[in-house]
Amino acid sequence: MAAIGKIRSWGPTLVVVIGLALFAFIAEEFFRSWQSTSNEQRQQVGEVLGEKVSVQEFQALVDEYQDVLKMTQGRDNLNEEELNSLKDQVWNTFVQNTLIQKEAEKLGLTVTDEELQNMMREGTNPMLLQTPFVNQQTGRFDVAALTKFLDDYKTVQTQNPQLFEQYQTLYKYWQYVEKTLRQQTLAMKYQNLLAACLLSNPVSAKASFDDQNKESTILLASLPYSGVNDNDVKVEDADLKAKYNEKKEQFKQEIETRDIKYVAFQVLPSAGDRAELMKTMNEASQNLKAGMEPAEVVRKAQSQVAYVGLPLTRAALPSDIATKVDSMTVGQTTEPFETRSDNTLNVVKLIAKNQLPDSVEYRIIQIGGADADAARKTADSVYQALKGGAVFDSIARKYGQEGNKQWMTSAMYQNSTVLDADTKNYLKTLNTLGKDQIQNLELTQGNLIVQVTDRRAMVDKFDVAVVKHTIDFSKQTYSEAYNKFSQYVSENKTLEELEQNAAKFGYQVMELPDLANNAHNVAGIRSTREAMKWIFDANAGQVSPLYECGNNDRLLVVALTKIHPVGYRDWESLKDMLRDEVLRDKKFDVLASKLNGVKSVAEAQKQGARVDTVSQITFSAPVSVLATSSTEPALNGVIATMKPGDFSKKVVKGMGGAYVFQLLAQQDRKGAKFDDKAQEQTLKMQAMQAAGRFMQELYQKAEVKDNRYLFF
C-alpha cells in the first residue's frame, strides 16, 4: 500500500514529463515538416496561379532557348547581359503561357493538330520560315521536307549513331518550334476573342473620324503655375494623405521592392602596378626590335593576343590594333601605348603586309605510304605528273579520292589561337599560291598535293605580333584595398555609423530606392547574387557582410533601409510625388481665384494672363501651350463640348497652368474624306491593341511569385 501511495504522489510529475515528451515528439515532426516545406520552397524559381516551377525546370527552359539561338543565329556563347535578357524572356514567356493556358481551359479554347497542320501546309508563318525546312524555290515552309526528316530520325539512331546526334539537335529544335506555334496561336485566339468584344459601328467610326479631323482654333489665356512661388503655398501632411487616398489605386505594386544604401569600392591598379607592367611592355618592345622570335616574345609577355604567324585580315585584330597597323611600315615596332577603351597597354610589330585573297578555291590529293620516305617519293612522282599536264581528277581517283574543289575563307581559320606547324604551312600555302599553281607539301603524317583553282576578294593581310595586356591591379594592391574596406565594415555595424565614417575612409554612401527582386544585380555591379539574396532576406535597418563581386575588383556593403511589400505603397514613401501634386492643386486654386468670373479673354489678360492663338487642335492630339511649356489634354475635352464663339464656362485646370479661352472657329481638315469601312477597320485595330493589354490584368490576379534572384 505504501508503494502505491508513493506512485500516486508522483502523479503530477509524471503528467508533466509525459506531456513534455509528447510535445517534443510533435514539435520534432512539425520541425521536419516545416524544414521539408522550406527546402522545397528554396528550390522554386517561382509560381504562377499555384503552378510551381523548380530550378531544374526553369534551367531546362533556358537551355532549350539557348539551343534554339545556336540553331538560328549560330551563337555558341552569350555574355552576361545577353544571358540575363534571355532568362527574363524565358520567365516572361512561362508566365504568359501559364496565364493564357488557364484562361483558355475555362473557355474551352484549344489549338488542334489539324490547325497546326494547316499552318504548316500554308507555310508562311515567320517562325516556320526560320527552320531548315524551307523550299528555296517557293520560299515557303515545306511539309514534305519535315516529314522526310521525321521519318529519317526514327531510323538513323540504329543505322548511323554518329549522325544521330545532329538529327537529335534538329529534332529538339523542331519540338520547340511546334510547342511555340501552339502557344502563340492559343494566345492569338484569346486576344481575338477579347477584341471581338470591343465592337465598332458606323456611328462610332464617324465620331472617331471627326475627333481626328475636326480642327479648332482658340484664343487662349494662360496663367502658369510657375508664376506662384512655392513658399507662398502651404502644404501639410493632411493634404498629402488626402491626395494619396484620392489616387491610391495608382500606388499599388505587384512585386516587392526594397530601399537600400550601399558603399561600393572598385579596386584599381596602383602607380606601382602600372610601372611594373610598363617594364614588361618595354622589354617586349626591345625584344621585338632586336629580332627575337615573335611567338616567344608574345608568350613570355603573357599577351592576351596569341601570335599564330599567319597573314590576318583587319577583322581578326582588336580594333585598336587594326587602326594602328594602317599607319605602320613593315618591320616597325611600336613603343608601348595605352588603349583606354579596353584598359590595356600594347606593343605591335608589323612583320609583313600583303594583298592576298580573302577566299581561295582549291583541291588536294592526300599521299601516304609505308613510311615517310615512301610517301615523299610517291608525292614527288604525282607532283611531276601534274606539272607535266596530267588531269588532277584522274590522279585523285587513282588514289581513291575525288579531288573535289572547295572554298576556304579567312574567317575559317584566323580566329584560332593555337595552330600546329603543319596547319600553318598548309594555310600559308593556300594564301600565297597563285591561280592554277600546284605545290607538294611535306607534312608530319604524309604529303599533300595542293592546287589553287581560284582566288577572290583581294584584301590587305597582316602578319603582326601583338603584345596586349590589361592594366590590372596586383595581389598586393587588392589585399591593401580589401583590408581597408574590411576594417571600415567591421568598425561600423550600423547604417548611421557607415554614413558618419565613410568620408574618413574615403568612401561614399550611395542610395538605391525600389530595388526589385527581379533585378539581376545590385546597382549595376556584376556577380552580386549573394548580396541580392541577403537584401531580400534581411530586415530593415540591418547591415550586410562584406561582398567581393564585380570582375573580382569590387567590394560592397549594403544596408537595408525600407521594405515595400506587394500591395499599396505607404504614403510617406511617396511624399515628394504627392507634394508636387498638392502644390499644383493649391497653385491652381490661387490662379483660378484670379480668373473666376471673367467673361472674356481680354478680362483674363487684365489679370496677368498671357494670350495666344492656338490653331489646328483636334480631340485626338493634346494642345501644346507655349506659355506653360506643357501639353494640355484637359483643354481638348472642354473644346469638344463647345461651339464657335463660346467662352469657357469654368477655369480649366491643366498640367502646367490655369486656362480660360474662347473658341474662335471649327472646320474639317482639308482633304479629309470619311471612309466608314476604313475607319471601322482602324477602330478594330485599336481594339486589338487594347485587348493586347489583357496580360497585365491577368498578371495582377495570378499571385505571381518570382524567386529568380535566389538562383540567377
C-alpha positions as CSV (number, residue, x, y, z in Angstrom):
1,M,0.0,0.0,0.0
2,A,2.9,2.3,0.8
3,A,4.3,1.7,-2.7
4,I,1.0,2.5,-4.3
5,G,0.8,5.7,-2.3
6,K,4.3,6.6,-3.4
7,I,3.5,6.1,-7.1
8,R,0.3,8.2,-6.6
9,S,2.4,11.1,-5.2
10,W,4.4,11.1,-8.4
11,G,1.3,11.7,-10.5
12,P,1.7,15.4,-11.3
13,T,5.3,15.0,-12.1
14,L,4.6,12.0,-14.5
15,V,1.9,14.0,-16.2
16,V,4.4,16.9,-16.8
17,V,7.2,14.5,-18.1
18,I,4.8,12.6,-20.4
19,G,3.4,15.9,-21.7
20,L,6.8,17.3,-22.4
21,A,7.8,14.1,-24.2
22,L,4.7,14.3,-26.4
23,F,5.3,17.9,-27.1
24,A,8.9,17.2,-28.1
25,F,7.7,14.4,-30.4
26,I,5.1,16.6,-32.0
27,A,7.5,19.6,-32.3
28,E,10.1,17.4,-33.9
29,E,7.6,16.2,-36.5
30,F,6.4,19.8,-37.1
31,F,10.0,21.0,-37.5
32,R,10.7,18.2,-40.0
33,S,7.6,19.1,-41.9
34,W,8.5,22.8,-41.9
35,Q,12.0,22.1,-42.9
36,S,10.9,20.0,-45.8
37,T,8.5,22.7,-47.0
38,S,11.1,25.3,-46.6
39,N,13.7,23.3,-48.6
40,E,11.0,22.8,-51.3
41,Q,10.3,26.5,-51.5
42,R,14.0,27.2,-51.7
43,Q,14.2,25.1,-54.8
44,Q,11.4,27.0,-56.5
45,V,12.2,29.7,-59.1
46,G,8.6,31.0,-59.0
47,E,4.9,30.3,-59.0
48,V,2.0,31.3,-61.2
49,L,-1.6,30.5,-60.3
50,G,-0.4,27.9,-57.9
51,E,1.8,26.2,-60.6
52,K,5.3,26.0,-59.3
53,V,8.5,25.9,-61.4
54,S,11.6,24.4,-59.9
55,V,15.2,25.5,-60.6
56,Q,15.7,22.4,-62.7
57,E,12.6,23.0,-64.8
58,F,13.5,26.7,-65.4
59,Q,17.1,25.8,-66.3
60,A,15.7,23.3,-68.8
61,L,13.6,26.1,-70.4
62,V,16.7,28.3,-70.5
63,D,18.9,25.6,-72.0
64,E,16.1,24.9,-74.6
65,Y,16.0,28.5,-75.7
66,Q,19.8,28.7,-75.8
67,D,19.9,25.7,-78.1
68,V,17.4,27.5,-80.4
69,L,19.7,30.5,-80.6
70,K,22.5,28.3,-81.5
71,M,20.4,26.8,-84.3
72,T,19.0,30.1,-85.7
73,Q,21.8,32.5,-85.0
74,G,24.9,30.3,-84.8
75,R,25.7,31.7,-81.3
76,D,27.7,29.4,-79.1
77,N,28.3,31.8,-76.2
78,L,26.3,34.6,-74.7
79,N,27.7,37.4,-72.5
80,E,26.3,38.0,-69.1
81,E,23.9,40.8,-70.2
82,E,22.6,38.7,-73.1
83,L,22.1,35.7,-70.8
84,N,20.2,37.8,-68.3
85,S,18.0,39.1,-71.1
86,L,17.4,35.5,-72.3
87,K,16.4,34.4,-68.8
88,D,14.0,37.3,-68.5
89,Q,12.4,36.4,-71.8
90,V,12.1,32.7,-70.7
91,W,10.4,33.7,-67.4
92,N,8.0,36.2,-69.1
93,T,7.1,33.5,-71.7
94,F,6.5,30.9,-69.0
95,V,4.2,33.4,-67.0
96,Q,2.3,34.4,-70.1
97,N,1.8,30.9,-71.4
98,T,0.6,29.7,-68.0
99,L,-1.9,32.6,-67.6
100,I,-3.3,32.1,-71.1
101,Q,-3.5,28.3,-70.7
102,K,-5.6,28.6,-67.6
103,E,-7.9,31.2,-69.2
104,A,-8.2,29.1,-72.3
105,E,-9.1,26.0,-70.3
106,K,-12.0,27.9,-68.7
107,L,-13.3,29.0,-72.1
108,G,-12.7,25.7,-73.9
109,L,-10.1,27.3,-76.3
110,T,-7.6,24.8,-77.8
111,V,-5.3,24.5,-80.8
112,T,-5.9,21.3,-82.6
113,D,-3.5,19.2,-84.6
114,E,-5.5,20.0,-87.7
115,E,-5.0,23.7,-87.2
116,L,-1.2,23.2,-86.8
117,Q,-1.1,21.1,-89.9
118,N,-3.0,23.8,-91.8
119,M,-0.4,26.3,-90.7
120,M,2.4,24.1,-92.0
121,R,0.6,23.5,-95.3
122,E,0.2,27.3,-95.7
123,G,3.9,27.6,-94.9
124,T,4.0,31.4,-94.3
125,N,4.3,31.6,-90.6
126,P,7.5,33.6,-89.8
127,M,8.7,31.0,-87.2
128,L,8.3,28.2,-89.8
129,L,10.4,30.3,-92.2
130,Q,13.3,30.2,-89.8
131,T,13.6,26.5,-89.9
132,P,15.8,24.4,-92.3
133,F,12.6,23.0,-93.9
134,V,12.0,25.9,-96.3
135,N,11.7,25.2,-100.0
136,Q,14.3,27.5,-101.6
137,Q,12.3,27.8,-104.8
138,T,9.0,28.8,-103.3
139,G,10.3,30.5,-100.1
140,R,7.6,28.7,-98.1
141,F,7.8,26.0,-95.4
142,D,7.9,22.6,-97.0
143,V,5.9,19.9,-95.1
144,A,7.4,17.2,-97.2
145,A,10.9,18.1,-96.1
146,L,9.8,18.0,-92.5
147,T,8.0,14.6,-92.9
148,K,11.1,13.1,-94.5
149,F,13.3,14.4,-91.7
150,L,11.0,12.9,-89.0
151,D,10.9,9.6,-90.8
152,D,14.8,9.6,-91.1
153,Y,15.1,10.5,-87.4
154,K,13.3,7.3,-86.4
155,T,15.8,5.1,-88.3
156,V,19.1,7.0,-88.1
157,Q,19.7,6.1,-84.4
158,T,20.3,2.5,-85.2
159,Q,21.7,2.8,-88.7
160,N,24.1,5.7,-88.1
161,P,24.7,6.6,-84.4
162,Q,27.3,9.3,-85.3
163,L,24.7,11.1,-87.4
164,F,22.0,10.7,-84.8
165,E,23.5,13.5,-82.6
166,Q,23.0,16.0,-85.4
167,Y,19.5,14.7,-86.1
168,Q,18.6,14.9,-82.4
169,T,19.7,18.6,-82.2
170,L,17.4,19.4,-85.1
171,Y,14.6,17.3,-83.7
172,K,14.7,19.2,-80.3
173,Y,14.6,22.4,-82.3
174,W,11.5,21.3,-84.2
175,Q,9.8,20.3,-80.9
176,Y,10.4,23.8,-79.6
177,V,9.0,25.3,-82.8
178,E,5.9,23.2,-82.7
179,K,5.3,24.0,-79.0
180,T,5.8,27.7,-79.5
181,L,3.4,27.7,-82.5
182,R,0.7,26.2,-80.3
183,Q,1.3,28.7,-77.6
184,Q,1.3,31.7,-79.9
185,T,-1.8,30.5,-81.7
186,L,-3.6,30.0,-78.5
187,A,-2.6,33.5,-77.3
188,M,-3.8,35.0,-80.6
189,K,-7.2,33.2,-80.3
190,Y,-7.7,34.5,-76.8
191,Q,-6.7,38.0,-77.8
192,N,-9.0,37.9,-80.9
193,L,-11.9,36.8,-78.6
194,L,-11.3,39.8,-76.3
195,A,-11.0,42.1,-79.3
196,A,-14.3,40.8,-80.7
197,C,-16.0,42.1,-77.5
198,L,-14.9,45.6,-78.5
199,L,-17.2,46.2,-81.5
200,S,-17.2,49.1,-83.9
201,N,-20.1,50.6,-85.9
202,P,-20.7,53.4,-88.4
203,V,-21.7,55.8,-85.6
204,S,-18.5,55.3,-83.6
205,A,-16.5,55.3,-86.8
206,K,-17.9,58.8,-87.7
207,A,-17.3,60.1,-84.2
208,S,-13.7,58.9,-84.3
209,F,-13.2,60.4,-87.7
210,D,-14.5,63.8,-86.5
211,D,-12.3,63.6,-83.4
212,Q,-9.2,63.2,-85.7
213,N,-10.2,65.7,-88.4
214,K,-12.3,68.5,-86.9
215,E,-9.8,71.3,-86.3
216,S,-10.4,74.1,-83.8
217,T,-8.8,77.5,-83.3
218,I,-8.9,79.1,-79.8
219,L,-7.8,82.4,-78.2
220,L,-6.2,81.1,-75.0
221,A,-5.4,83.0,-71.8
222,S,-2.8,81.2,-69.6
223,L,-1.6,81.7,-66.1
224,P,1.4,79.3,-65.5
225,Y,1.9,77.6,-62.1
226,S,5.5,78.8,-62.2
227,G,4.1,82.3,-61.5
228,V,3.2,81.2,-58.0
229,N,6.1,80.9,-55.5
230,D,6.3,77.5,-53.7
231,N,6.8,79.3,-50.4
232,D,3.5,81.1,-50.8
233,V,1.6,77.8,-50.8
234,K,1.3,75.8,-47.6
235,V,1.3,72.0,-47.9
236,E,0.5,69.9,-44.8
237,D,0.6,66.2,-44.2
238,A,-3.2,66.1,-44.2
239,D,-3.1,67.4,-47.8
240,L,-0.7,64.7,-48.8
241,K,-2.8,62.0,-47.1
242,A,-5.9,63.3,-48.9
243,K,-4.1,63.2,-52.3
244,Y,-2.8,59.7,-51.5
245,N,-6.3,58.4,-50.8
246,E,-7.6,60.1,-53.9
247,K,-5.1,58.3,-56.1
248,K,-4.4,55.3,-54.1
249,E,-5.1,52.8,-56.9
250,Q,-2.2,54.2,-58.8
251,F,0.2,53.3,-56.0
252,K,-0.3,49.6,-56.0
253,Q,2.8,47.5,-56.8
254,E,2.8,43.9,-58.0
255,I,6.3,42.9,-56.8
256,E,8.2,43.5,-53.6
257,T,10.9,46.2,-53.7
258,R,13.4,47.4,-51.1
259,D,15.3,50.6,-50.5
260,I,19.0,50.2,-49.8
261,K,22.1,52.3,-49.1
262,Y,25.4,50.9,-50.1
263,V,29.1,51.5,-50.3
264,A,30.9,50.1,-53.4
265,F,34.6,50.4,-54.0
266,Q,36.4,49.5,-57.2
267,V,40.0,48.3,-56.8
268,L,42.2,50.0,-59.4
269,P,45.8,49.4,-60.4
270,S,48.3,51.5,-58.3
271,A,51.1,53.5,-59.8
272,G,53.5,50.7,-58.8
273,D,51.3,48.2,-60.7
274,R,51.4,50.3,-63.9
275,A,55.1,50.8,-63.6
276,E,55.7,47.0,-63.2
277,L,53.5,46.3,-66.3
278,M,55.3,49.0,-68.3
279,K,58.6,47.3,-67.5
280,T,57.3,44.1,-69.1
281,M,56.0,46.0,-72.2
282,N,59.2,47.9,-72.7
283,E,61.1,44.6,-72.6
284,A,58.8,43.1,-75.2
285,S,59.2,46.1,-77.4
286,Q,63.0,45.9,-77.2
287,N,63.0,42.1,-77.9
288,L,60.8,42.5,-81.0
289,K,63.0,45.3,-82.3
290,A,66.0,43.1,-81.7
291,G,64.5,40.4,-83.9
292,M,63.7,37.8,-81.3
293,E,61.1,35.1,-82.3
294,P,57.7,36.9,-82.2
295,A,55.9,33.8,-80.8
296,E,58.4,33.6,-77.9
297,V,58.2,37.3,-77.1
298,V,54.4,37.3,-77.1
299,R,54.3,34.1,-74.9
300,K,56.8,35.4,-72.4
301,A,54.9,38.7,-72.0
302,Q,51.6,36.7,-71.5
303,S,49.8,38.7,-74.2
304,Q,46.1,38.4,-74.5
305,V,46.5,38.1,-78.3
306,A,48.3,34.9,-79.4
307,Y,50.8,35.0,-82.3
308,V,49.8,32.5,-84.9
309,G,52.3,33.5,-87.6
310,L,49.7,33.8,-90.4
311,P,48.5,36.7,-92.6
312,L,45.3,38.0,-91.0
313,T,42.7,40.5,-92.1
314,R,41.7,43.5,-90.0
315,A,38.7,41.6,-88.8
316,A,40.9,39.2,-86.9
317,L,42.7,42.0,-85.0
318,P,41.5,44.0,-82.0
319,S,40.0,47.3,-83.3
320,D,42.8,49.4,-81.7
321,I,45.5,47.2,-83.3
322,A,43.7,47.2,-86.7
323,T,43.8,51.0,-86.6
324,K,47.4,51.1,-85.6
325,V,48.8,48.8,-88.3
326,D,47.3,51.0,-91.0
327,S,49.9,53.7,-90.3
328,M,52.9,51.4,-89.7
329,T,55.6,50.3,-92.1
330,V,56.8,46.7,-92.4
331,G,59.4,45.9,-89.8
332,Q,58.3,48.7,-87.5
333,T,57.8,48.0,-83.7
334,T,55.9,50.5,-81.6
335,E,56.7,51.8,-78.2
336,P,54.2,50.7,-75.5
337,F,50.9,52.6,-75.9
338,E,47.6,52.7,-73.9
339,T,44.2,51.9,-75.2
340,R,41.6,53.4,-72.8
341,S,38.6,51.7,-74.3
342,D,39.8,48.2,-73.2
343,N,42.2,49.4,-70.4
344,T,45.3,47.8,-72.0
345,L,48.9,48.5,-72.7
346,N,50.1,47.4,-76.2
347,V,53.2,46.8,-78.3
348,V,52.8,46.0,-82.0
349,K,55.3,44.7,-84.6
350,L,54.2,44.7,-88.3
351,I,56.2,41.7,-89.8
352,A,54.6,41.7,-93.2
353,K,51.7,43.2,-95.2
354,N,50.4,41.8,-98.5
355,Q,47.5,41.8,-100.8
356,L,46.1,38.3,-100.5
357,P,42.8,36.6,-101.3
358,D,40.0,36.5,-98.7
359,S,38.6,33.4,-100.4
360,V,40.5,30.6,-102.0
361,E,39.2,27.7,-104.1
362,Y,41.4,24.7,-104.0
363,R,41.7,20.9,-104.3
364,I,44.0,18.4,-102.7
365,I,45.3,14.8,-103.0
366,Q,46.5,13.1,-99.8
367,I,49.5,10.9,-100.3
368,G,50.6,8.2,-97.8
369,G,53.0,5.3,-97.8
370,A,54.6,2.6,-95.8
371,D,56.9,5.3,-94.3
372,A,57.7,8.9,-94.7
373,D,60.3,8.3,-97.4
374,A,57.8,6.2,-99.5
375,A,55.2,8.9,-99.1
376,R,57.6,11.6,-100.3
377,K,58.7,9.5,-103.3
378,T,55.1,8.9,-104.3
379,A,54.1,12.5,-103.8
380,D,57.1,13.7,-105.9
381,S,56.0,11.5,-108.8
382,V,52.4,12.7,-108.6
383,Y,53.6,16.3,-108.4
384,Q,55.8,15.8,-111.5
385,A,52.9,14.1,-113.4
386,L,50.6,17.0,-112.7
387,K,53.3,19.6,-113.7
388,G,53.6,17.6,-116.9
389,G,49.9,18.0,-117.7
390,A,48.2,15.0,-116.0
391,V,44.5,15.5,-115.1
392,F,44.1,16.3,-111.4
393,D,40.7,14.4,-111.1
394,S,42.1,11.3,-112.7
395,I,45.2,11.2,-110.4
396,A,43.0,11.7,-107.4
397,R,40.7,8.8,-108.3
398,K,43.8,6.6,-108.8
399,Y,44.5,7.2,-105.1
400,G,40.8,6.6,-104.0
401,Q,39.9,10.3,-103.8
402,E,37.5,12.6,-105.6
403,G,39.8,15.7,-105.7
404,N,36.7,18.0,-105.4
405,K,37.1,21.7,-105.3
406,Q,36.3,23.5,-102.1
407,W,36.5,27.0,-100.7
408,M,38.4,28.4,-97.8
409,T,37.8,31.9,-96.4
410,S,39.9,33.9,-93.9
411,A,37.2,33.7,-91.3
412,M,37.6,29.9,-91.2
413,Y,41.0,30.0,-89.5
414,Q,42.1,33.4,-88.4
415,N,40.4,33.4,-85.0
416,S,42.2,30.3,-84.0
417,T,44.7,30.9,-81.1
418,V,46.7,27.7,-81.4
419,L,47.8,26.1,-84.8
420,D,50.4,23.4,-85.2
421,A,53.3,23.7,-87.7
422,D,51.6,21.5,-90.4
423,T,48.4,23.6,-90.3
424,K,50.4,26.9,-90.5
425,N,52.3,25.5,-93.5
426,Y,49.1,24.4,-95.2
427,L,47.3,27.7,-94.7
428,K,50.3,29.8,-95.8
429,T,50.4,27.7,-99.0
430,L,46.7,28.3,-99.7
431,N,47.2,32.1,-99.1
432,T,50.2,32.5,-101.3
433,L,49.8,30.1,-104.2
434,G,48.7,31.7,-107.5
435,K,45.7,30.5,-109.5
436,D,46.3,27.0,-111.1
437,Q,49.6,26.7,-109.3
438,I,50.4,23.3,-107.6
439,Q,52.6,22.5,-104.6
440,N,53.8,19.4,-102.9
441,L,53.5,19.9,-99.1
442,E,55.5,17.7,-96.8
443,L,53.6,17.2,-93.5
444,T,54.2,15.0,-90.4
445,Q,51.7,12.4,-91.4
446,G,52.4,12.4,-95.1
447,N,52.3,14.7,-98.1
448,L,49.5,16.8,-99.7
449,I,49.4,17.8,-103.3
450,V,47.6,21.2,-103.3
451,Q,46.3,23.1,-106.3
452,V,44.7,26.6,-106.0
453,T,42.0,26.9,-108.7
454,D,40.6,30.4,-107.9
455,R,41.4,33.4,-105.7
456,R,38.8,36.1,-104.9
457,A,38.3,39.3,-102.9
458,M,41.9,40.5,-102.6
459,V,42.4,42.3,-99.3
460,D,45.3,43.6,-97.1
461,K,46.5,40.9,-94.8
462,F,48.9,41.4,-91.9
463,D,51.5,39.2,-90.2
464,V,51.6,41.1,-86.9
465,A,52.9,40.3,-83.4
466,V,50.7,41.9,-80.7
467,V,51.5,42.2,-77.0
468,K,48.3,43.3,-75.3
469,H,48.0,43.3,-71.6
470,T,45.2,44.6,-69.3
471,I,46.4,47.2,-66.9
472,D,45.5,45.3,-63.8
473,F,46.0,45.6,-60.1
474,S,48.4,43.3,-58.2
475,K,47.6,40.9,-55.4
476,Q,49.2,43.3,-53.0
477,T,47.1,46.3,-54.2
478,Y,43.9,44.2,-53.8
479,S,44.9,43.0,-50.4
480,E,45.5,46.5,-49.2
481,A,42.2,47.7,-50.6
482,Y,40.4,44.7,-49.1
483,N,41.9,45.2,-45.6
484,K,40.9,48.8,-45.6
485,F,37.4,48.1,-46.7
486,S,37.1,45.2,-44.2
487,Q,38.2,47.5,-41.4
488,Y,35.5,50.0,-42.4
489,V,32.8,47.4,-42.4
490,S,33.9,45.7,-39.1
491,E,34.2,49.0,-37.3
492,N,30.8,50.4,-38.5
493,K,28.0,48.0,-37.7
494,T,25.0,50.3,-38.3
495,L,23.9,52.4,-41.2
496,E,24.4,55.6,-39.1
497,E,28.0,54.6,-38.4
498,L,28.6,53.7,-42.1
499,E,27.4,57.2,-43.1
500,Q,29.2,59.0,-40.4
501,N,32.6,57.4,-41.1
502,A,32.5,56.8,-44.9
503,A,34.4,60.1,-45.7
504,K,37.1,59.3,-43.2
505,F,37.9,56.1,-45.1
506,G,37.5,57.8,-48.5
507,Y,34.2,56.1,-49.4
508,Q,30.7,57.5,-50.3
509,V,27.4,56.1,-49.2
510,M,25.0,55.8,-52.2
511,E,21.2,55.3,-52.2
512,L,19.2,53.0,-54.3
513,P,15.4,53.0,-53.9
514,D,12.9,50.4,-55.1
515,L,15.3,47.6,-55.9
516,A,13.1,44.8,-57.2
517,N,13.7,41.1,-56.7
518,N,13.7,40.6,-60.5
519,A,16.8,42.7,-60.8
520,H,19.9,40.9,-61.9
521,N,22.4,42.7,-59.8
522,V,22.8,45.5,-57.2
523,A,23.5,49.0,-58.6
524,G,24.7,47.5,-61.9
525,I,27.5,45.6,-60.3
526,R,28.2,42.1,-61.7
527,S,28.2,39.0,-59.6
528,T,26.1,40.3,-56.7
529,R,23.7,37.4,-56.4
530,E,24.7,36.7,-52.8
531,A,24.1,40.4,-52.0
532,M,20.6,40.2,-53.7
533,K,19.8,37.1,-51.6
534,W,20.8,39.0,-48.4
535,I,18.8,42.1,-49.3
536,F,15.5,40.1,-49.8
537,D,16.1,38.1,-46.6
538,A,17.1,40.9,-44.3
539,N,15.1,43.2,-42.1
540,A,15.0,47.0,-42.3
541,G,18.0,48.5,-40.5
542,Q,20.4,45.6,-41.0
543,V,23.8,45.9,-42.5
544,S,25.2,43.2,-44.7
545,P,28.6,41.4,-44.5
546,L,31.3,42.5,-47.0
547,Y,30.9,41.1,-50.5
548,E,33.6,40.6,-53.1
549,C,32.0,41.0,-56.5
550,G,32.2,42.6,-60.0
551,N,35.0,41.3,-62.1
552,N,36.8,40.3,-58.9
553,D,37.5,44.0,-58.5
554,R,34.6,45.3,-56.4
555,L,34.0,45.4,-52.6
556,L,30.4,46.0,-51.4
557,V,28.5,46.5,-48.2
558,V,24.7,47.1,-48.1
559,A,22.3,48.5,-45.6
560,L,18.6,47.7,-45.9
561,T,16.6,50.9,-45.2
562,K,13.0,50.1,-46.1
563,I,10.8,47.2,-47.4
564,H,7.9,47.9,-49.8
565,P,5.8,44.7,-49.9
566,V,3.3,43.7,-52.6
567,G,0.2,45.9,-52.3
568,Y,-0.3,49.7,-51.8
569,R,2.8,51.8,-51.1
570,D,2.7,53.7,-47.9
571,W,2.1,57.4,-48.3
572,E,5.3,58.5,-46.7
573,S,7.4,56.9,-49.3
574,L,5.5,58.9,-52.0
575,K,5.8,62.3,-50.2
576,D,7.8,64.0,-52.9
577,M,5.5,63.0,-55.7
578,L,2.4,63.8,-53.6
579,R,3.8,67.2,-52.7
580,D,4.1,68.1,-56.4
581,E,0.5,67.1,-57.0
582,V,-0.7,69.1,-54.0
583,L,1.4,72.1,-54.9
584,R,-0.2,72.0,-58.4
585,D,-3.7,71.8,-56.9
586,K,-3.1,74.7,-54.5
587,K,-1.4,76.8,-57.1
588,F,-4.4,76.2,-59.4
589,D,-6.7,77.5,-56.6
590,V,-4.6,80.7,-56.4
591,L,-4.7,81.3,-60.1
592,A,-8.3,80.2,-60.5
593,S,-9.3,82.9,-58.0
594,K,-7.9,85.5,-60.4
595,L,-9.8,84.0,-63.4
596,N,-13.1,83.1,-61.8
597,G,-15.9,85.3,-63.0
598,V,-14.0,86.7,-66.1
599,K,-16.3,86.8,-69.2
600,S,-13.7,87.3,-71.9
601,V,-10.1,86.7,-72.8
602,A,-9.5,90.5,-72.5
603,E,-10.6,90.4,-68.9
604,A,-8.3,87.5,-68.2
605,Q,-5.4,89.4,-69.8
606,K,-6.0,92.2,-67.3
607,Q,-5.5,89.7,-64.5
608,G,-2.0,89.0,-65.9
609,A,-2.8,86.1,-68.3
610,R,-0.7,85.6,-71.4
611,V,-2.9,85.4,-74.6
612,D,-2.1,83.2,-77.6
613,T,-3.9,82.0,-80.6
614,V,-3.7,78.2,-80.9
615,S,-4.9,76.5,-84.1
616,Q,-5.2,73.0,-85.6
617,I,-6.5,71.5,-82.4
618,T,-8.1,68.1,-82.7
619,F,-9.6,65.9,-80.0
620,S,-7.1,63.1,-80.6
621,A,-4.0,65.3,-80.1
622,P,-3.3,67.2,-76.8
623,V,-3.0,71.0,-77.1
624,S,0.6,72.2,-76.8
625,V,0.8,75.5,-74.9
626,L,3.9,77.7,-75.3
627,A,3.1,79.9,-72.3
628,T,3.4,77.0,-69.8
629,S,5.6,74.7,-71.9
630,S,3.2,71.8,-71.4
631,T,0.7,69.7,-73.3
632,E,-2.9,70.0,-72.0
633,P,-5.3,67.2,-72.9
634,A,-7.9,68.8,-70.5
635,L,-8.3,71.6,-73.0
636,N,-9.2,69.2,-75.8
637,G,-12.0,67.7,-73.7
638,V,-13.6,71.1,-73.0
639,I,-13.2,72.3,-76.6
640,A,-15.1,69.2,-77.8
641,T,-18.2,70.4,-75.8
642,M,-18.3,73.9,-77.3
643,K,-19.4,75.8,-80.3
644,P,-17.6,78.6,-82.2
645,G,-17.9,81.9,-80.3
646,D,-18.4,80.2,-76.9
647,F,-16.2,81.3,-74.0
648,S,-15.2,78.6,-71.4
649,K,-17.6,78.5,-68.5
650,K,-15.0,77.4,-66.0
651,V,-11.3,77.8,-65.4
652,V,-9.6,74.8,-66.9
653,K,-7.1,73.0,-64.7
654,G,-4.1,71.9,-66.7
655,M,-0.7,70.2,-66.1
656,G,1.2,73.5,-66.4
657,G,-1.3,76.2,-65.6
658,A,-4.8,77.6,-65.3
659,Y,-6.7,78.5,-68.5
660,V,-9.7,80.2,-70.0
661,F,-10.3,80.6,-73.7
662,Q,-12.7,81.4,-76.5
663,L,-13.4,79.0,-79.3
664,L,-12.9,81.1,-82.5
665,A,-13.6,78.6,-85.3
666,Q,-14.0,74.9,-86.2
667,Q,-13.6,73.3,-89.6
668,D,-12.9,70.0,-91.1
669,R,-9.3,69.3,-92.0
670,K,-8.6,70.0,-95.7
671,G,-8.6,66.9,-97.9
672,A,-10.0,64.6,-95.1
673,K,-12.6,62.2,-96.5
674,F,-14.7,59.9,-94.4
675,D,-14.5,56.2,-95.3
676,D,-16.7,54.2,-92.9
677,K,-15.1,50.9,-93.7
678,A,-11.5,52.1,-93.4
679,Q,-12.4,53.9,-90.1
680,E,-14.1,50.9,-88.7
681,Q,-11.0,48.8,-89.5
682,T,-8.9,51.4,-87.7
683,L,-11.1,51.2,-84.6
684,K,-10.9,47.4,-84.8
685,M,-7.1,47.6,-84.8
686,Q,-7.2,49.9,-81.8
687,A,-9.5,47.4,-80.1
688,M,-6.9,44.6,-80.8
689,Q,-4.2,46.8,-79.2
690,A,-6.4,47.5,-76.2
691,A,-7.1,43.7,-75.9
692,G,-3.4,43.1,-76.1
693,R,-3.0,44.7,-72.7
694,F,-5.0,41.9,-71.1
695,M,-1.9,40.3,-69.8
696,Q,-1.4,43.0,-67.1
697,E,-4.8,42.3,-65.8
698,L,-4.3,38.6,-65.7
699,Y,-0.9,39.0,-64.0
700,Q,-2.3,41.1,-61.2
701,K,-4.7,38.3,-60.3
702,A,-2.3,35.4,-60.7
703,E,-0.4,35.8,-57.4
704,V,2.9,35.5,-59.3
705,K,5.9,34.7,-57.1
706,D,9.3,35.5,-58.7
707,N,12.3,34.0,-56.7
708,R,14.8,34.0,-59.5
709,Y,17.1,36.3,-57.5
710,L,17.9,33.3,-55.3
711,F,19.4,31.3,-58.2
712,F,20.2,33.5,-61.2
